[in-house]
Amino acid sequence: MRKGSPWKVVPSVLTTANLFCGFYGIIAALREEFYYAAIAILVAVVFDGLDGKVARLTKSTSNFGVEYDSLADLLSFGVAPSLILYLWALEPVGRFGWLAAFIFLICGALRLARFNVQVGQSSGFHFTGLPIPAAAGMIASLILLGKDFIAFAEPKPAVILGVACGLALLMVSNIKYRSFKNIRLRGRQQPWLFLLVIPLFGLFFKPELLISMVFVLYTVSGPIEQVVAHHRLMRASRAHGV
């Protein structure tokens, strides 16, 4: 703060808020208050999105901020969701349950480590692998669905185990996911903004369903785009071959 504007401390405050939400999510899970634990994870996702944007706006990005953010993310989106997963749905399947929760955690840690190594090397328009906040948000959104939908009120351990392992694999995969860090109001990215704004009206009706849809759509968007890109490449190769 002595070197510049006091606003430069705001990103670290937001990261600390992210860390607090992850810690509270663990406390809530231990109390079997899984709905509040899920809310805490989703609020942590919001703080995680804000700290980076504020750091860029205030020109206060630093290696310290990157490392602190990663440590907070590991707790909020790795340790907390893994514990919530196990206590909420995976405990009945014994060792397979805690192994699946651990796989989610270790893949999340690997995803964060790879992101830190690639800082400054990627274009900024794509992530390699499913971002760990999106994976954690996906888990939290499934818990939220149990509030208004009876079908999700009692989690199916076998299904949740598969979801946990699937998310873990997506995090360490080479599948490209769109990044909205450098989103623009003009040009080709405008349709994406339109698609993001429309669902906000659903918050007045079924917010839990809307949140789940957003995370599901983002999670499957990477594999779908990769399949479409591969199909176009194959079609172009055949066309040139003819």
Buried (B, 14 or more C-beta within 10 A) or exposed (E): EEEEEEEBEBBBEBBBBBBBBBBBBBEBBEEEBBBBBBBBBBBBBBBBBBBBEBBEEBEBBEEEBBEBBBEBBBBBBBBBBBBBBBBBBBEEBEEBBBBBBBBBBBBBBBBBEBBEEEEEEEEEEEBBBBBBBBBBBBBBBBBBBBEEEEEBEEBEBEEBBEBBBBBBBBBBBEBBBBBEEEEEEEEEBEEEBEEEEEEEEBEEEBEBBBBBBBBEEBBEBBBEBBEEEEEEEEEEEEEEEE
